Amino acid sequence: MLLAAPPFAFLDRPRSALASAQVVRVLRLLAERSITYLTVGNGADDPDDYDAILELGDGGEWTWRVR
């Protein structure tokens, strides 16, 4: 992904495969290379790792938080 440098990257639950420190490093590397990323998680992610968070509720409600 870093070599191809796509404009966007989609990461599905990165903390399920990587340690927390590794995820932080990957996200930092993506940001340094101007690769916009979207991660799907289960709420266990550290909000400080992201510029914005979209939380989806069970009833279709959603919340957008910008850091």
N, C-alpha and C positions, 0 to 999 in steps of 0.2 A: 504494500500500500504506500509506503513512504517513497519507494523508488518510482512508482507510477505517478504519484502526486495527483490523484483525482481531486476535483473541486469539492466533492462530498464523500463522506464515509459513514456507513451505517454499522453500528456495533450492537450486537444482540447480547445483552447481559455479560459484559466483559468480565465482571467480577466472579462469574461462575467458572471461568477458565484461568484467570490470572489473580495473583495476590494484589492487594490494594495498592501497594507501592508501585507495582508494575503497571497497573491501570493508570495511575497518576502520571507515570513516565510516558506511556503511550499517548495519553491525551495532550500532554505538554508537547511532545514531538509533532503531533498533528497540528496543533495550534501554531507552533513555530514555523511550520511549512505552509501556513495559510490553508489548511485542509479543514473545511467545516465538517463537524461530526455530530451525529445524532446517536444517542445510546438509548436502548430500551432496558429498563431495569425493574426491580421489584420494590423499590423504596429503600433499599439498604445502602444505596450510594450516598456518598458525602456531598451535600448540596454545594459545598465550597469548591468542588471540582468543576463546576459548570457555570457558564455565564447566565443561563436561563433554564428554567424547569417547567415543563408542562405536565401537570398531574391530571390524570383521567379518573373520574369517579365511576362507581358502579351504575349509577342512574343516568349516565351520559353527561353529567356536569364535569367541568374542567376548570383548572386554575393555572394561570400563567404567572410565573414569578421571575423577575429579572433581578439579578444580583447587582 
